[in-house]
Amino acid sequence: MNTPRPLAAVSRGGRSLSREALRVMALVLSAALVIVLLLMALDWGTPGTTGAAAAPPKHRATPKAPKPLESSVPLGVYAGAGSPAAAAVFAANTGTTVHYALDYFDDANWSTISDPSWFLSRWAGTNFQMIFGVPMLPKTGASLAAGARGDYNGLFATLARVLIDNGQASAILMPGWDPEDTSYPWAVSTTSEAEQYVAEFNQIVATMRAVPGAQFQFVWDASSSSNKIEPSALYPGDGVVNVIAATAYVYGFGPIPKFGVNGIVMGTVTARIFGGVLIVAGFARGFGRLRLVLREWRLRGEMVARIMRTGVPAAADGALTWIGIFLFLMVVARGNGEVADDVSLAAHFVGIRVEALTYLPADAWGFAAAAMVGQALGAGDPRRAKRAGHAGALQCSLLAGAMTVVFYFAAQPIYHFMHKDPQVVAIGIPAFKLLALFQIPLVVGTVYVHALRGAGDTRFPLWINFVGIFVIRLPLAYICGVWLNGGLFGAWVGMCADLGIRALMATVWYVRGKWIVIQV
């Protein structure tokens, strides 16, 4: 018979929960103090503010200020693939303010669809609200029928993470545009294909919205054609209600006043409330054997306490990560007075996107290790649980070692391929070579942290995150990148030191094995 996991002495009763809440509050307050100090430091280094001597101006051409647009309707432009400069020229030549920029991801293969790094690096650092055409299918080797079943959901989840990591969490996405155009792989000419198109559209929307941090809006684009498929047959339903609602709020409709650009946010909120009501109503009626039973919604003290013990640290962990990434991007943008902000950000995003070849597999190995650790502990076999985490870290380290060699020796061709701006290439190559040396610490820390969470230990990963971001990364990035004028390389010194400390802390804690006795 399997023996149950032993109870941890620190995980009992209300007093333990109170102490945990106090620890989390202390972490959050400490992080807030670091944020305030960093913002003050960044502000002192900004031209025109009090404090330290003003930093030299960025070497950036100053465009002629466009005339204000008389109409309140926000304008958008498609100026070519990855062409923010052409969009700016359009605004200058027409004397307008362009709010939106449209671009279309490449449908050559699944790799170009799920990881459009080139497009994102080109638009990085611009002030446009981006609208991206998202191909439903690549040119060959895929079908609407498979997409309707959800076979490609993993690829669109990857795309969502790539967009979020590149600062496009609020992008407007247009999946499968112009389905009536027979030149596209997702072209529709029959009723059955129309049904598959609608099903895949909703698969894409549901998948990408489910990724943490996603705030996407979705646009449906179809028109009449000669193939006798009416646009109404291609309408994906409530998955695009945010755009319909946003239109009413932006331009005004009946009793709804005109809110301008702010109406887009209001439309998103309306869509989510509407969708939530529909889901609850649907489950109240029942879907086959699935039905919402209200009596199961009662809060039970023991279950609430158990969820809070693991949920509160995990929630704080996520909040610290978001804040830390935001502040780190500020440091990256302001780290070098000799290049424009968008150049530093573009070089940063190119490197981080290429590094996805390491950290996305690390996440996959980490999830696998977490599942195996949880199963082994549930079966009363802590030795097997411990071996699972070690096996995941070792296997992923082999991949990371290979990527270290590739990234270091291929840094120059990688950056030349990913970006055409010589300044981006020049500052990106040395920083990327530095990052290449820390691929093994990256995956080791990632896999062990996932394994700890699989065991129910969400507290120590929170401490690792706090120390890594607010004690190591941000202070070192500011000192080396801004204060010492090290630019992107200096900022990445802080990031790499963070990776090393995370790997060390996670490894030591995992090897000590105190997480084995934690009761979830």
Contacts in CASP RR format, 6 or more apart in sequence:
PFRMAT RR
TARGET T0000
AUTHOR 0000-0000-0000
METHOD contacts of the structure
MODEL  1
MNTPRPLAAVSRGGRSLSREALRVMALVLSAALVIVLLLMALDWGTPGTT
GAAAAPPKHRATPKAPKPLESSVPLGVYAGAGSPAAAAVFAANTGTTVHY
ALDYFDDANWSTISDPSWFLSRWAGTNFQMIFGVPMLPKTGASLAAGARG
DYNGLFATLARVLIDNGQASAILMPGWDPEDTSYPWAVSTTSEAEQYVAE
FNQIVATMRAVPGAQFQFVWDASSSSNKIEPSALYPGDGVVNVIAATAYV
YGFGPIPKFGVNGIVMGTVTARIFGGVLIVAGFARGFGRLRLVLREWRLR
GEMVARIMRTGVPAAADGALTWIGIFLFLMVVARGNGEVADDVSLAAHFV
GIRVEALTYLPADAWGFAAAAMVGQALGAGDPRRAKRAGHAGALQCSLLA
GAMTVVFYFAAQPIYHFMHKDPQVVAIGIPAFKLLALFQIPLVVGTVYVH
ALRGAGDTRFPLWINFVGIFVIRLPLAYICGVWLNGGLFGAWVGMCADLG
IRALMATVWYVRGKWIVIQV
2 378 0 8 1.000
2 379 0 8 1.000
2 380 0 8 1.000
2 381 0 8 1.000
3 380 0 8 1.000
4 378 0 8 1.000
4 380 0 8 1.000
5 377 0 8 1.000
5 378 0 8 1.000
5 380 0 8 1.000
5 382 0 8 1.000
5 516 0 8 1.000
5 517 0 8 1.000
5 519 0 8 1.000
6 517 0 8 1.000
6 519 0 8 1.000
7 517 0 8 1.000
7 519 0 8 1.000
8 517 0 8 1.000
8 518 0 8 1.000
8 519 0 8 1.000
10 16 0 8 1.000
11 309 0 8 1.000
11 518 0 8 1.000
11 519 0 8 1.000
13 305 0 8 1.000
14 305 0 8 1.000
16 309 0 8 1.000
17 305 0 8 1.000
17 308 0 8 1.000
17 309 0 8 1.000
20 308 0 8 1.000
20 309 0 8 1.000
20 312 0 8 1.000
20 313 0 8 1.000
20 459 0 8 1.000
21 312 0 8 1.000
23 459 0 8 1.000
24 312 0 8 1.000
24 313 0 8 1.000
24 316 0 8 1.000
24 462 0 8 1.000
27 316 0 8 1.000
27 320 0 8 1.000
27 462 0 8 1.000
27 463 0 8 1.000
27 466 0 8 1.000
28 316 0 8 1.000
28 319 0 8 1.000
28 320 0 8 1.000
30 466 0 8 1.000
30 470 0 8 1.000
31 320 0 8 1.000
31 323 0 8 1.000
31 466 0 8 1.000
31 470 0 8 1.000
34 470 0 8 1.000
34 474 0 8 1.000
34 475 0 8 1.000
35 323 0 8 1.000
35 327 0 8 1.000
38 327 0 8 1.000
38 330 0 8 1.000
38 331 0 8 1.000
38 474 0 8 1.000
38 478 0 8 1.000
39 327 0 8 1.000
41 478 0 8 1.000
41 482 0 8 1.000
42 330 0 8 1.000
42 331 0 8 1.000
42 334 0 8 1.000
42 478 0 8 1.000
42 482 0 8 1.000
43 49 0 8 1.000
44 50 0 8 1.000
44 51 0 8 1.000
44 52 0 8 1.000
45 51 0 8 1.000
45 52 0 8 1.000
45 54 0 8 1.000
45 55 0 8 1.000
45 334 0 8 1.000
45 482 0 8 1.000
46 54 0 8 1.000
46 55 0 8 1.000
46 334 0 8 1.000
47 54 0 8 1.000
47 55 0 8 1.000
47 57 0 8 1.000
48 54 0 8 1.000
55 337 0 8 1.000
56 337 0 8 1.000
56 338 0 8 1.000
58 337 0 8 1.000
58 339 0 8 1.000
58 340 0 8 1.000
58 341 0 8 1.000
59 338 0 8 1.000
59 339 0 8 1.000
59 340 0 8 1.000
60 340 0 8 1.000
63 88 0 8 1.000
63 92 0 8 1.000
64 92 0 8 1.000
66 91 0 8 1.000
66 92 0 8 1.000
66 94 0 8 1.000
66 95 0 8 1.000
66 96 0 8 1.000
66 97 0 8 1.000
67 95 0 8 1.000
67 96 0 8 1.000
68 97 0 8 1.000
69 75 0 8 1.000
69 95 0 8 1.000
69 96 0 8 1.000
69 97 0 8 1.000
72 258 0 8 1.000
72 260 0 8 1.000
73 251 0 8 1.000
74 99 0 8 1.000
74 100 0 8 1.000
74 250 0 8 1.000
74 260 0 8 1.000
74 261 0 8 1.000
75 96 0 8 1.000
75 97 0 8 1.000
75 98 0 8 1.000
75 99 0 8 1.000
75 100 0 8 1.000
76 98 0 8 1.000
76 99 0 8 1.000
76 100 0 8 1.000
76 101 0 8 1.000
76 102 0 8 1.000
76 131 0 8 1.000
77 87 0 8 1.000
77 90 0 8 1.000
77 91 0 8 1.000
77 98 0 8 1.000
77 100 0 8 1.000
77 101 0 8 1.000
77 102 0 8 1.000
78 101 0 8 1.000
78 102 0 8 1.000
78 103 0 8 1.000
79 86 0 8 1.000
79 87 0 8 1.000
79 89 0 8 1.000
79 90 0 8 1.000
79 101 0 8 1.000
80 86 0 8 1.000
80 103 0 8 1.000
81 103 0 8 1.000
81 104 0 8 1.000
81 119 0 8 1.000
82 103 0 8 1.000
82 118 0 8 1.000
82 119 0 8 1.000
82 122 0 8 1.000
82 123 0 8 1.000
83 122 0 8 1.000
84 101 0 8 1.000
84 122 0 8 1.000
84 123 0 8 1.000
84 126 0 8 1.000
84 128 0 8 1.000
87 98 0 8 1.000
87 101 0 8 1.000
87 126 0 8 1.000
87 128 0 8 1.000
88 98 0 8 1.000
90 98 0 8 1.000
91 97 0 8 1.000
91 98 0 8 1.000
98 128 0 8 1.000
99 128 0 8 1.000
99 129 0 8 1.000
99 261 0 8 1.000
100 128 0 8 1.000
100 129 0 8 1.000
100 130 0 8 1.000
100 131 0 8 1.000
100 172 0 8 1.000
101 123 0 8 1.000
101 126 0 8 1.000
101 128 0 8 1.000
101 129 0 8 1.000
101 130 0 8 1.000
101 131 0 8 1.000
102 131 0 8 1.000
102 132 0 8 1.000
102 133 0 8 1.000
103 119 0 8 1.000
103 123 0 8 1.000
103 130 0 8 1.000
103 131 0 8 1.000
103 132 0 8 1.000
103 133 0 8 1.000
104 132 0 8 1.000
104 133 0 8 1.000
104 135 0 8 1.000
104 177 0 8 1.000
105 112 0 8 1.000
105 113 0 8 1.000
105 116 0 8 1.000
105 119 0 8 1.000
105 132 0 8 1.000
105 133 0 8 1.000
105 134 0 8 1.000
105 135 0 8 1.000
106 112 0 8 1.000
106 113 0 8 1.000
106 116 0 8 1.000
106 119 0 8 1.000
106 135 0 8 1.000
107 113 0 8 1.000
107 135 0 8 1.000
107 137 0 8 1.000
107 138 0 8 1.000
107 139 0 8 1.000
107 184 0 8 1.000
107 185 0 8 1.000
108 138 0 8 1.000
108 139 0 8 1.000
109 138 0 8 1.000
109 139 0 8 1.000
110 138 0 8 1.000
110 142 0 8 1.000
110 152 0 8 1.000
110 155 0 8 1.000
112 138 0 8 1.000
113 134 0 8 1.000
113 135 0 8 1.000
113 138 0 8 1.000
113 155 0 8 1.000
113 159 0 8 1.000
114 155 0 8 1.000
114 156 0 8 1.000
114 158 0 8 1.000
114 159 0 8 1.000
114 162 0 8 1.000
115 158 0 8 1.000
115 159 0 8 1.000
115 162 0 8 1.000
115 353 0 8 1.000
115 356 0 8 1.000
116 132 0 8 1.000
116 159 0 8 1.000
116 162 0 8 1.000
117 162 0 8 1.000
117 166 0 8 1.000
117 349 0 8 1.000
117 350 0 8 1.000
117 353 0 8 1.000
117 354 0 8 1.000
117 418 0 8 1.000
118 418 0 8 1.000
118 419 0 8 1.000
119 132 0 8 1.000
120 162 0 8 1.000
120 163 0 8 1.000
120 166 0 8 1.000
120 168 0 8 1.000
120 349 0 8 1.000
120 353 0 8 1.000
121 166 0 8 1.000
121 346 0 8 1.000
121 349 0 8 1.000
121 350 0 8 1.000
121 353 0 8 1.000
121 418 0 8 1.000
121 419 0 8 1.000
121 424 0 8 1.000
122 346 0 8 1.000
122 419 0 8 1.000
123 130 0 8 1.000
123 168 0 8 1.000
124 166 0 8 1.000
124 167 0 8 1.000
124 342 0 8 1.000
124 345 0 8 1.000
124 346 0 8 1.000
124 348 0 8 1.000
124 349 0 8 1.000
125 333 0 8 1.000
125 341 0 8 1.000
125 342 0 8 1.000
125 345 0 8 1.000
125 346 0 8 1.000
126 342 0 8 1.000
129 170 0 8 1.000
129 171 0 8 1.000
129 172 0 8 1.000
130 168 0 8 1.000
130 171 0 8 1.000
130 172 0 8 1.000
131 171 0 8 1.000
131 172 0 8 1.000
131 173 0 8 1.000
131 174 0 8 1.000
131 219 0 8 1.000
132 163 0 8 1.000
132 168 0 8 1.000
132 171 0 8 1.000
132 172 0 8 1.000
132 173 0 8 1.000
132 174 0 8 1.000
133 173 0 8 1.000
133 174 0 8 1.000
133 175 0 8 1.000
133 176 0 8 1.000
133 177 0 8 1.000
134 156 0 8 1.000
134 159 0 8 1.000
134 173 0 8 1.000
134 174 0 8 1.000
134 175 0 8 1.000
134 176 0 8 1.000
134 204 0 8 1.000
135 176 0 8 1.000
135 184 0 8 1.000
135 185 0 8 1.000
135 186 0 8 1.000
136 144 0 8 1.000
136 147 0 8 1.000
136 175 0 8 1.000
136 176 0 8 1.000
136 185 0 8 1.000
136 186 0 8 1.000
136 197 0 8 1.000
136 200 0 8 1.000
136 201 0 8 1.000
136 204 0 8 1.000
137 143 0 8 1.000
137 144 0 8 1.000
137 147 0 8 1.000
137 152 0 8 1.000
137 185 0 8 1.000
137 186 0 8 1.000
138 185 0 8 1.000
139 185 0 8 1.000
140 185 0 8 1.000
142 152 0 8 1.000
142 185 0 8 1.000
144 186 0 8 1.000
144 188 0 8 1.000
144 193 0 8 1.000
144 196 0 8 1.000
144 197 0 8 1.000
144 200 0 8 1.000
145 196 0 8 1.000
146 152 0 8 1.000
147 196 0 8 1.000
147 199 0 8 1.000
147 200 0 8 1.000
147 203 0 8 1.000
148 195 0 8 1.000
148 196 0 8 1.000
148 197 0 8 1.000
148 199 0 8 1.000
148 200 0 8 1.000
148 203 0 8 1.000
150 200 0 8 1.000
150 203 0 8 1.000
150 207 0 8 1.000
152 200 0 8 1.000
152 203 0 8 1.000
153 203 0 8 1.000
153 204 0 8 1.000
153 207 0 8 1.000
154 207 0 8 1.000
156 203 0 8 1.000
156 204 0 8 1.000
156 207 0 8 1.000
156 208 0 8 1.000
157 207 0 8 1.000
157 208 0 8 1.000
157 210 0 8 1.000
157 211 0 8 1.000
158 360 0 8 1.000
159 208 0 8 1.000
160 207 0 8 1.000
160 208 0 8 1.000
160 211 0 8 1.000
160 214 0 8 1.000
160 216 0 8 1.000
161 211 0 8 1.000
161 360 0 8 1.000
162 353 0 8 1.000
162 356 0 8 1.000
163 169 0 8 1.000
163 171 0 8 1.000
163 216 0 8 1.000
164 211 0 8 1.000
164 213 0 8 1.000
164 214 0 8 1.000
165 352 0 8 1.000
165 353 0 8 1.000
165 356 0 8 1.000
166 349 0 8 1.000
166 352 0 8 1.000
166 353 0 8 1.000
169 213 0 8 1.000
169 214 0 8 1.000
169 215 0 8 1.000
169 216 0 8 1.000
170 215 0 8 1.000
170 216 0 8 1.000
170 217 0 8 1.000
171 216 0 8 1.000
171 217 0 8 1.000
172 216 0 8 1.000
172 217 0 8 1.000
172 218 0 8 1.000
172 219 0 8 1.000
173 208 0 8 1.000
173 216 0 8 1.000
173 217 0 8 1.000
173 218 0 8 1.000
173 219 0 8 1.000
174 218 0 8 1.000
174 219 0 8 1.000
174 220 0 8 1.000
174 221 0 8 1.000
175 201 0 8 1.000
175 204 0 8 1.000
175 205 0 8 1.000
175 218 0 8 1.000
176 184 0 8 1.000
176 186 0 8 1.000
176 197 0 8 1.000
176 201 0 8 1.000
176 221 0 8 1.000
177 184 0 8 1.000
177 221 0 8 1.000
178 184 0 8 1.000
178 221 0 8 1.000
178 222 0 8 1.000
178 223 0 8 1.000
179 186 0 8 1.000
179 187 0 8 1.000
179 188 0 8 1.000
179 197 0 8 1.000
179 222 0 8 1.000
179 234 0 8 1.000
180 187 0 8 1.000
180 188 0 8 1.000
180 222 0 8 1.000
180 223 0 8 1.000
180 224 0 8 1.000
180 225 0 8 1.000
180 227 0 8 1.000
180 229 0 8 1.000
180 231 0 8 1.000
180 234 0 8 1.000
181 187 0 8 1.000
181 225 0 8 1.000
182 189 0 8 1.000
182 227 0 8 1.000
186 197 0 8 1.000
186 200 0 8 1.000
187 193 0 8 1.000
188 194 0 8 1.000
188 197 0 8 1.000
188 227 0 8 1.000
188 229 0 8 1.000
188 234 0 8 1.000
189 227 0 8 1.000
189 229 0 8 1.000
190 229 0 8 1.000
191 229 0 8 1.000
191 233 0 8 1.000
193 229 0 8 1.000
194 229 0 8 1.000
194 233 0 8 1.000
194 234 0 8 1.000
197 234 0 8 1.000
198 234 0 8 1.000
198 235 0 8 1.000
198 236 0 8 1.000
198 237 0 8 1.000
201 220 0 8 1.000
201 236 0 8 1.000
201 239 0 8 1.000
202 236 0 8 1.000
202 237 0 8 1.000
202 239 0 8 1.000
205 218 0 8 1.000
205 236 0 8 1.000
205 239 0 8 1.000
205 240 0 8 1.000
208 214 0 8 1.000
208 216 0 8 1.000
209 216 0 8 1.000
213 322 0 8 1.000
215 268 0 8 1.000
217 242 0 8 1.000
217 243 0 8 1.000
217 246 0 8 1.000
217 264 0 8 1.000
217 268 0 8 1.000
218 239 0 8 1.000
218 240 0 8 1.000
218 242 0 8 1.000
218 243 0 8 1.000
219 240 0 8 1.000
219 243 0 8 1.000
220 234 0 8 1.000
220 235 0 8 1.000
220 236 0 8 1.000
220 240 0 8 1.000
220 243 0 8 1.000
222 231 0 8 1.000
222 234 0 8 1.000
222 235 0 8 1.000
223 231 0 8 1.000
224 230 0 8 1.000
224 231 0 8 1.000
238 271 0 8 1.000
238 274 0 8 1.000
238 275 0 8 1.000
238 278 0 8 1.000
239 271 0 8 1.000
241 270 0 8 1.000
241 271 0 8 1.000
241 274 0 8 1.000
241 275 0 8 1.000
242 267 0 8 1.000
242 268 0 8 1.000
242 270 0 8 1.000
242 271 0 8 1.000
242 272 0 8 1.000
245 266 0 8 1.000
245 267 0 8 1.000
245 268 0 8 1.000
245 270 0 8 1.000
245 271 0 8 1.000
245 274 0 8 1.000
246 263 0 8 1.000
246 264 0 8 1.000
246 266 0 8 1.000
246 267 0 8 1.000
246 268 0 8 1.000
247 253 0 8 1.000
248 256 0 8 1.000
248 267 0 8 1.000
249 256 0 8 1.000
249 259 0 8 1.000
249 260 0 8 1.000
249 262 0 8 1.000
249 263 0 8 1.000
249 264 0 8 1.000
249 266 0 8 1.000
249 267 0 8 1.000
249 270 0 8 1.000
250 258 0 8 1.000
250 259 0 8 1.000
250 260 0 8 1.000
250 261 0 8 1.000
250 263 0 8 1.000
250 264 0 8 1.000
251 258 0 8 1.000
251 260 0 8 1.000
252 258 0 8 1.000
252 259 0 8 1.000
259 266 0 8 1.000
280 292 0 8 1.000
282 292 0 8 1.000
283 290 0 8 1.000
283 291 0 8 1.000
283 292 0 8 1.000
284 291 0 8 1.000
284 292 0 8 1.000
285 291 0 8 1.000
286 292 0 8 1.000
306 520 0 8 1.000
309 520 0 8 1.000
310 456 0 8 1.000
310 458 0 8 1.000
310 520 0 8 1.000
311 458 0 8 1.000
313 458 0 8 1.000
313 459 0 8 1.000
313 461 0 8 1.000
313 462 0 8 1.000
314 453 0 8 1.000
314 458 0 8 1.000
314 462 0 8 1.000
316 462 0 8 1.000
317 458 0 8 1.000
317 461 0 8 1.000
317 462 0 8 1.000
317 465 0 8 1.000
318 465 0 8 1.000
320 462 0 8 1.000
320 465 0 8 1.000
320 466 0 8 1.000
320 469 0 8 1.000
320 470 0 8 1.000
321 465 0 8 1.000
321 469 0 8 1.000
324 469 0 8 1.000
324 470 0 8 1.000
324 473 0 8 1.000
324 474 0 8 1.000
327 474 0 8 1.000
328 469 0 8 1.000
328 473 0 8 1.000
328 474 0 8 1.000
328 477 0 8 1.000
328 491 0 8 1.000
328 495 0 8 1.000
329 345 0 8 1.000
329 348 0 8 1.000
331 474 0 8 1.000
331 477 0 8 1.000
331 478 0 8 1.000
331 481 0 8 1.000
331 482 0 8 1.000
331 491 0 8 1.000
332 344 0 8 1.000
332 345 0 8 1.000
332 348 0 8 1.000
332 477 0 8 1.000
332 487 0 8 1.000
332 488 0 8 1.000
332 491 0 8 1.000
333 341 0 8 1.000
333 344 0 8 1.000
333 345 0 8 1.000
334 341 0 8 1.000
334 482 0 8 1.000
335 344 0 8 1.000
335 481 0 8 1.000
335 482 0 8 1.000
335 485 0 8 1.000
335 486 0 8 1.000
335 487 0 8 1.000
335 488 0 8 1.000
335 490 0 8 1.000
335 491 0 8 1.000
336 344 0 8 1.000
336 427 0 8 1.000
336 481 0 8 1.000
336 485 0 8 1.000
336 486 0 8 1.000
336 487 0 8 1.000
336 488 0 8 1.000
337 485 0 8 1.000
337 487 0 8 1.000
339 423 0 8 1.000
339 427 0 8 1.000
340 423 0 8 1.000
343 421 0 8 1.000
343 423 0 8 1.000
343 424 0 8 1.000
343 427 0 8 1.000
344 427 0 8 1.000
344 487 0 8 1.000
344 488 0 8 1.000
346 419 0 8 1.000
346 421 0 8 1.000
346 424 0 8 1.000
347 415 0 8 1.000
347 419 0 8 1.000
347 424 0 8 1.000
347 425 0 8 1.000
347 427 0 8 1.000
347 428 0 8 1.000
347 431 0 8 1.000
347 488 0 8 1.000
348 431 0 8 1.000
348 488 0 8 1.000
348 491 0 8 1.000
350 415 0 8 1.000
350 418 0 8 1.000
350 419 0 8 1.000
350 424 0 8 1.000
350 428 0 8 1.000
351 415 0 8 1.000
351 418 0 8 1.000
351 428 0 8 1.000
351 431 0 8 1.000
351 432 0 8 1.000
351 435 0 8 1.000
353 418 0 8 1.000
354 407 0 8 1.000
354 414 0 8 1.000
354 418 0 8 1.000
354 432 0 8 1.000
355 407 0 8 1.000
355 435 0 8 1.000
355 439 0 8 1.000
355 442 0 8 1.000
357 403 0 8 1.000
358 399 0 8 1.000
358 400 0 8 1.000
358 403 0 8 1.000
358 439 0 8 1.000
358 442 0 8 1.000
358 443 0 8 1.000
359 442 0 8 1.000
359 443 0 8 1.000
359 446 0 8 1.000
361 396 0 8 1.000
361 399 0 8 1.000
361 443 0 8 1.000
362 396 0 8 1.000
362 400 0 8 1.000
362 442 0 8 1.000
362 443 0 8 1.000
362 446 0 8 1.000
362 447 0 8 1.000
363 446 0 8 1.000
363 450 0 8 1.000
365 392 0 8 1.000
365 393 0 8 1.000
365 395 0 8 1.000
365 396 0 8 1.000
365 443 0 8 1.000
365 446 0 8 1.000
365 447 0 8 1.000
365 450 0 8 1.000
366 392 0 8 1.000
366 396 0 8 1.000
366 446 0 8 1.000
366 447 0 8 1.000
366 450 0 8 1.000
366 451 0 8 1.000
367 450 0 8 1.000
368 392 0 8 1.000
369 388 0 8 1.000
369 389 0 8 1.000
369 391 0 8 1.000
369 392 0 8 1.000
369 393 0 8 1.000
369 447 0 8 1.000
369 450 0 8 1.000
369 451 0 8 1.000
370 450 0 8 1.000
370 451 0 8 1.000
370 453 0 8 1.000
370 454 0 8 1.000
370 455 0 8 1.000
371 454 0 8 1.000
372 384 0 8 1.000
372 385 0 8 1.000
372 388 0 8 1.000
372 389 0 8 1.000
373 385 0 8 1.000
373 388 0 8 1.000
373 389 0 8 1.000
373 451 0 8 1.000
373 454 0 8 1.000
373 455 0 8 1.000
374 385 0 8 1.000
374 454 0 8 1.000
374 455 0 8 1.000
374 456 0 8 1.000
376 382 0 8 1.000
376 384 0 8 1.000
376 385 0 8 1.000
376 388 0 8 1.000
377 385 0 8 1.000
377 455 0 8 1.000
377 516 0 8 1.000
382 516 0 8 1.000
385 455 0 8 1.000
385 516 0 8 1.000
386 510 0 8 1.000
386 513 0 8 1.000
386 516 0 8 1.000
388 451 0 8 1.000
389 447 0 8 1.000
389 448 0 8 1.000
389 451 0 8 1.000
389 510 0 8 1.000
392 447 0 8 1.000
392 451 0 8 1.000
393 443 0 8 1.000
393 444 0 8 1.000
393 445 0 8 1.000
393 447 0 8 1.000
393 448 0 8 1.000
393 507 0 8 1.000
396 443 0 8 1.000
396 444 0 8 1.000
396 446 0 8 1.000
396 447 0 8 1.000
397 440 0 8 1.000
397 443 0 8 1.000
397 444 0 8 1.000
399 443 0 8 1.000
400 439 0 8 1.000
400 440 0 8 1.000
400 442 0 8 1.000
400 443 0 8 1.000
400 444 0 8 1.000
401 439 0 8 1.000
401 440 0 8 1.000
403 436 0 8 1.000
403 439 0 8 1.000
404 436 0 8 1.000
404 437 0 8 1.000
404 439 0 8 1.000
404 440 0 8 1.000
406 436 0 8 1.000
407 414 0 8 1.000
407 432 0 8 1.000
407 433 0 8 1.000
407 435 0 8 1.000
407 436 0 8 1.000
407 439 0 8 1.000
408 433 0 8 1.000
408 436 0 8 1.000
408 437 0 8 1.000
411 428 0 8 1.000
411 429 0 8 1.000
411 432 0 8 1.000
411 433 0 8 1.000
411 436 0 8 1.000
412 425 0 8 1.000
412 429 0 8 1.000
414 432 0 8 1.000
415 424 0 8 1.000
415 425 0 8 1.000
415 428 0 8 1.000
415 429 0 8 1.000
415 432 0 8 1.000
416 425 0 8 1.000
419 425 0 8 1.000
427 487 0 8 1.000
427 488 0 8 1.000
427 489 0 8 1.000
428 488 0 8 1.000
430 489 0 8 1.000
431 488 0 8 1.000
431 489 0 8 1.000
431 490 0 8 1.000
431 492 0 8 1.000
434 489 0 8 1.000
434 492 0 8 1.000
434 493 0 8 1.000
434 496 0 8 1.000
435 492 0 8 1.000
435 495 0 8 1.000
435 496 0 8 1.000
437 496 0 8 1.000
438 496 0 8 1.000
438 499 0 8 1.000
438 500 0 8 1.000
440 503 0 8 1.000
441 499 0 8 1.000
441 500 0 8 1.000
441 502 0 8 1.000
441 503 0 8 1.000
441 504 0 8 1.000
442 499 0 8 1.000
442 503 0 8 1.000
444 503 0 8 1.000
444 506 0 8 1.000
444 507 0 8 1.000
445 499 0 8 1.000
445 502 0 8 1.000
445 503 0 8 1.000
445 506 0 8 1.000
445 507 0 8 1.000
448 503 0 8 1.000
448 506 0 8 1.000
448 507 0 8 1.000
448 509 0 8 1.000
448 510 0 8 1.000
449 461 0 8 1.000
449 464 0 8 1.000
449 502 0 8 1.000
449 506 0 8 1.000
451 510 0 8 1.000
452 458 0 8 1.000
452 460 0 8 1.000
452 461 0 8 1.000
452 506 0 8 1.000
452 509 0 8 1.000
452 510 0 8 1.000
452 515 0 8 1.000
453 461 0 8 1.000
455 515 0 8 1.000
455 516 0 8 1.000
455 518 0 8 1.000
456 515 0 8 1.000
456 518 0 8 1.000
456 520 0 8 1.000
457 515 0 8 1.000
457 518 0 8 1.000
460 509 0 8 1.000
460 515 0 8 1.000
461 506 0 8 1.000
463 505 0 8 1.000
464 502 0 8 1.000
464 505 0 8 1.000
464 506 0 8 1.000
464 509 0 8 1.000
465 502 0 8 1.000
467 501 0 8 1.000
467 505 0 8 1.000
468 498 0 8 1.000
468 501 0 8 1.000
468 502 0 8 1.000
469 498 0 8 1.000
472 494 0 8 1.000
472 497 0 8 1.000
472 498 0 8 1.000
472 501 0 8 1.000
473 494 0 8 1.000
473 495 0 8 1.000
473 497 0 8 1.000
473 498 0 8 1.000
476 493 0 8 1.000
476 494 0 8 1.000
476 497 0 8 1.000
476 498 0 8 1.000
477 490 0 8 1.000
477 491 0 8 1.000
477 492 0 8 1.000
477 493 0 8 1.000
477 494 0 8 1.000
477 495 0 8 1.000
480 486 0 8 1.000
480 489 0 8 1.000
480 490 0 8 1.000
480 491 0 8 1.000
480 493 0 8 1.000
480 494 0 8 1.000
481 487 0 8 1.000
481 488 0 8 1.000
481 489 0 8 1.000
481 490 0 8 1.000
481 491 0 8 1.000
481 493 0 8 1.000
484 490 0 8 1.000
509 515 0 8 1.000
END
